[in-house]
Amino acid sequence: MDHLENDVAALRALIEESPTPIALYVGPEMRIHIANKAMIYGAWGKDTSVLGQTLKAALPELEGQPFHQLLDDVYRSGIAYEAKQDPATLIIDGRPVERYYNFTYKPLLTTDGQVWGILNTATNVTELVLARKQIVDVEAQLAFSLKAAGIGTWDLDVTNKSITWDDRTKELYGFNRADTASYDQVLRYMHPQDRAVVDKAVRNALDISSGGVYDVRFRTIGADDNKLRWLHCKGKAYFNEKGEPYRFSGIAMDIGAQISADERLRSAEQLTQLALENIDAGSYFIHLPSKDITYTPLFTRVLTGKTELGLERDEFIKHIHPDDVIVRRKAYELAVSSGSLDFEARYVWKDASIHWVRVLGKYTYDDQNDPVYLSGIVQDITAEAEAKQEQRKLLWLIENSTDMISLMDKSGDLTYLNEAGRRMLDIKVLHEDTRKRAAYLMEAELDRVRQVVDPALLTDDRWSGELMFRNTNTGEAIPCFVTTLLLRDTSTGQPLGSASVVRDMRPELAAQKALIDNEELFRAITTASPAALWMTDAEGSITYVNDIWLNWTGRSFDEHLGQGWVEAVVADDRALAGERFVNDFTQRVFHESQFRIQHTDGTRRWIVCTGHPQYHVDGGFKGYIGACVDISEQMHLQQQKDEFIGVASHELKTPVTSVKAYAQVLQTMFEREVDDKKALMLSKMNSQIDRLSSLINDLLDVTKIQSGRLQFHDRHFDLNDLVLEVCEDLQRTAHKHQLITDLHSTAPVHADADRIRQVLTNLITNAIKYSPSAHSVTISSSMTDTEAIISVQDHGIGISADKQPKVFDQFYRVSGSNQHTFPGLGLGLYITAEIIKGEGGRIWLSSVPGEGSIFYFALPLSSGQSIVK
Ligand code: ADP
């Protein structure tokens, strides 16, 4: 124990002198072995009577506080205990006092490691603790008042670039998800236009030379609520000895209310926002390094058709129409160099509908000139694109118009000229010289345009008329027809300029001239024509007669128009000529008529008038075009010929008759002398004389018919009897052909029997003549209620259908080239037909070439009355 005693004595002295409260407890019961004054009086507030007592007995107020337990633990475990700023409640001067101590319980060990006591040192830190507490309270109070004032606090961890913010600050950023956020993230919740400012202010504050002050106003766009807020942030940066910032904190407040309504309105942002909303445009902001995208609700609606927030940038890219992916890519490539993005592309909405979207954007660059942000707007331009398409079509029309189309400003300078206009005016590019009126209008027109056209435009808003344009290169004058419209500002009504449609009249004028030339040519031809020419409209009114007609008739052009032309026809022929024309015209058939006109030379002229119906290309009837030929001369010659034939045949008839008489006398004489040879020759001579006289008779008949002197001595007779008589007669000379009759009883006819005999003779001799290989000719008779009909049928060469109507014409011979095979004059059928017509009957035929012909004639049955002709 000596050693212990010595030690204790040394320790005691040390402890007694120490200003630090020290006590030594011995044994598990914690008997106070030593306690210095600082402990007894200072820390405990007791007196020396505590010495030798157990701690529990000396300081009963510690009951219920952790100290006894702590001491027990140290005594049992041998491990020291240290506490900082621990509160302890003690009874001092009879009153409980709360104090704070930094204290240690240190175990004291024997040499064999047993705990025999505990050294307790303690420092009263009550004042310090209380001061700290006061600070905390003040801070809490401050936080409370900040909160009450709506002010948020924030703290930027400079090293990690992360921000810790209170609820209010989070609220002000419209971001409620986490207590900390990265600095970049926070920047994104700011208004795109303010980010650069804020970023700069932060950098500035973190530079020690700035003094670390941070004071900035900016806008945030709520990440969660999309609300725009005006914030005022103040802060301060703290720097270490190396001048590096280690802390940067401050406050944030909503100053929305401070920004007056006027200011807000004036705020470009508001206007932009308004404008954007007005045009249905959404805005976006992309932080390029992180690809983070911030956007307004309209942005998603424009691109996807749905308002959906929190989407990644790639989500939107997926909506691009596959055909427009390249357009977008090209636009981005271009944007790299130009700094701005501008393209139109189709986006496929979530409902699969396709929308045209215009995307505009601008890059923001950092100090290294690297793009950091891309921000801009997107706008649904589907309607606009459609309108544009319409506009494109319109433009196409304008560009491809054959007329010049132009726009002019107020002074008449061209501002737009279509392709046709550029060609006409010979303008490649509109520049200062070519756009001027003086360049594209002839000089003589300039005054008129100023004095007439411009004022007219201002009063009527339009002008049309002719103007001489000018080839800007060659100076050639171009006659044009112009329609100009004044263009007015739709809101103010002020004239802005004008638009013109200009027709180059040169082709038209050339065509017109060609037409005039044509007309001249036409007139020259018609004048040169020996024939009179005429033309009618679709109603049959004369619209044109040429000079020849005018010269013949001596009447004026106008007098012939309409139906006036008939007045030129002599009164006797007028009705027939008119009737013929109307008849053919209504049937639209070839017109032919003959009439006489009174010629200016006092003579009457025979005119043959022909005309053909005319049709338009579309098939519509146009009218007639025809000619009139003066045939008076031919008529005269014809007449002379007829007269000559008449005289000649008449003169021939007398000698032929006497030759016939002599021949007959001679024949009788030879027969009597039984000189057969001579008698035969004379009989042949006789029949040739018969043929000759029959030819002369035919010629005489023709002259009689033409002069209207053919006479009929009609009486009632039986046709069948006549047929039999004629056949008997003809059979005598016809050796090859048998004349077969097939007669049926007919009522008597009233006609000239000699002429009808002539008819029958003609038809039967023709039937024999034109059927050289046949052996029979059949003559039949029949009767209807009104007519007796005779037919003569042969099995000869026949007549083709086209020739059939002509066989009754004078001098017409089908077998003209076979003159030697079938001799004749072509008068027989003419005379025959004239006789039948003269008797009021009809004549016709049916024939098949190579098979034979049947000639028919019909005579009216006699009504019992004698008709004298
Ligand atoms: P022609 O004197 O030539 O016989 P016609 O007036 O009797 O004169 O007949 C006119 C033309 O009609 C003849 O040239 C002939 O070509 C034709 N013709 C008349 N009758 C017949 C007939 N039976 N068969 C064939 N052709 C006929």
Residues whose N, C-alpha, C, O or C-beta is under 5 A from the ligand:
A	BS01	ADP	N766 A767 Y770 G796 G798 I799 V807 Y812 R813 V814 S815 P823 G824 L825 G826 L827 G828 L829 Y830 S853
